[in-house]
Amino acid sequence: MAFEKFDLSSKTALITGSAGLLGIEHAEALLETGANVVLTDISQGSLTSARIQIAQFFDIKKIITMVRDVTQAAQVREVADKLIKDGYCIDILINNAAIDPKVMGKQGVVETSRLE
């Protein structure tokens, strides 16, 4: 089976901005391959909603959530310290956080929201 080549069952992935437009899709794809996921986002409400949505299809024990602001170095360090303390090693990073990734009306995407 070709999908066996993508077995990530022994891996842990951290997704920043995971309650946003693509974060849930990234999490589901990784969970489908067996990975554990650490969902981080700045909004507790959005993060809780994302976890509930994802847990409908995947084992909730494989989904860790942490409210954090990636623009704050101390908060990023707290995530790393907590995960290490709990025995997790981050194997995969999806740096998905954005200032405002929404495309609205005629103005298109806000200049400061895109890396490229």
N, C-alpha and C positions, 0 to 999 in steps of 0.2 A: 504494500500500500504506500503510495507516494506521500501521503500525509504524515507517515511515521517519521519522515525526514525533518519535520517541523515540530517534533516533540519537545516541549519546553517544561515538562512536568517537574524538573528539579530546579527551575529558574524562578526568579522574582523580578517583576518589572515595576518601575515607578513611573507614574504618568502625572505630569504637572498639568494643571488646567483640566483635570479629568471630568469635571462636571459640565464642560463646555460643549461646543458643537461636535467635535471629533473625539473627545476624550472617552465617551461611552463606547464608541465604535472600536477604538484602540483596545479598551479593556476587554470587550467581548471577544475580539480576535485573539488576544493573548490567552484569555481563559479557555477558549476553544482548543488551544494547543496544549493546555495543561498547566500553564504558568500561574503563579500567585500574582496578584496585582495590588499595588499600593496606590490608591487614588488620593491625590492631593489637590486642593482647590482653596481659594480664598473665601468661598461662601459655604457656610455650614448647611444652610437649607438646600442649596443646589447639590451639594455633595451627598447629603442624605437621600435626596430624590434619585440621584444617579445610582447609588448603592442599591436602593430598593428595586429600581428598574432592572439592573443587571442581575440581581439575586433571583429574579423570576426564572432565569434560565441557567444559572450557574451556582455552584456551591458557595454559599455566603462565607464559609470559613476561609475561602481563598481570596477574599476581598477585604483589604485593610483600608481604612479611610483616615486621613489626617488633614485637618484644616490648617493651611499654611499659605503665606504670601511669599512667593518666590523672589520678590524684590527686596526681602528682608533677610540679610545674611544670617542673622541669629536664628531665624525660624527654619531656614534650610539646614543649619547645623543641628537644631533640635530634632528634625526628622531623621537625620543620619544617626544621631546618638540613640534615639528611641529604637530605630530598626536594628541597630547593632546590639543593643541591650536585649531585644526580643529574639535575637538569633537569626536575623535576616541579613542576607547579602544581596545588594542590588546588582543584578546581572544585566538588566536592560533599562535604559532611560528613554522615555518619550517626552521630550521637552515641548509640551503642547500648550503651555500657558501663553496667553496673549492679552494685550491691553483691551482690545475690543474687536473681536474677529468678525463681527456681524457686517454684512453688506446691506446697507439701508438706502432705499430710494435712488435718486440720480447721482448722489455724491460718491457712490462706490465705497471702497474700503478706506477707512481713515489711515492716513499716511503713517502714523506712529504705531499702528497695530500690526504691521507686517515686517518680518525679518528681512525678506528679500527687497 
